[in-house]
């Protein structure tokens, strides 16, 4: 049996993956990871970029939950709502 994933859910999961990759890159450039997390969340939540339009406001905890859901993979289907 083939499972159908709605287009909107797929779009959200891919946006989450893109945001996580941006966050990891942002953290990589910082010595203070905690401050980098707060700065990244603030930048995202005050932007009007494409990912903000899809995901809305995020929190630091949400980023960490999504990262844990991936469990070291790049499988966007683990991030489906």
C-alpha positions in Angstrom: 0.0 0.0 0.0 1.4 3.4 -1.0 1.0 6.2 1.5 0.0 9.6 0.2 1.7 12.7 1.7 -0.3 15.9 1.2 1.7 18.6 -0.6 1.3 21.1 2.2 2.8 18.6 4.8 5.7 17.9 2.4 6.3 21.6 2.0 6.4 22.1 5.8 8.8 19.2 6.4 11.2 20.5 3.7 11.0 24.0 5.2 11.8 22.5 8.6 14.8 20.7 7.1 16.1 23.8 5.4 15.7 25.8 8.6 17.6 23.2 10.6 20.4 23.3 8.1 20.6 27.1 8.3 20.6 26.9 12.1 23.4 24.3 12.2 25.5 26.6 9.9 24.7 29.6 12.0 25.8 27.7 15.2 29.0 26.5 13.5 30.2 30.1 13.2 29.7 30.9 16.9 31.6 30.1 20.1 28.6 30.5 22.3 26.0 28.0 21.0 23.3 29.0 23.4 23.5 32.7 22.4 23.6 31.6 18.7 20.4 29.7 19.2 18.6 32.7 20.7 20.0 35.0 18.0 18.9 32.6 15.2 15.4 32.3 16.6 15.1 36.1 16.9 16.3 36.6 13.3 13.9 34.0 12.0 10.9 35.3 14.0 11.5 38.9 12.8 12.0 38.1 9.2 9.6 38.0 6.3 11.4 35.3 4.4 9.9 32.3 2.6 10.6 29.9 5.5 8.9 32.2 8.0 5.8 32.4 5.8 5.6 28.6 5.9 6.6 27.8 9.5 5.7 31.0 11.3 7.3 31.7 14.7 9.6 29.1 16.1 11.3 28.5 19.4 14.7 27.2 20.4 13.1 24.1 21.9 11.3 23.4 18.6 14.6 23.5 16.7 16.1 21.0 19.1 13.0 18.7 18.9 13.2 18.7 15.1 16.9 17.9 15.2 16.2 15.0 17.6 13.5 13.8 15.3 15.9 13.6 12.4 18.2 11.4 14.5 21.3 12.2 12.5 19.7 11.7 9.1 18.6 14.1 6.3 15.2 12.3 5.9 12.6 15.1 5.7 9.8 12.6 6.1 10.7 12.4 9.8 9.7 16.1 10.1 6.2 15.7 8.6 3.5 17.4 10.7 
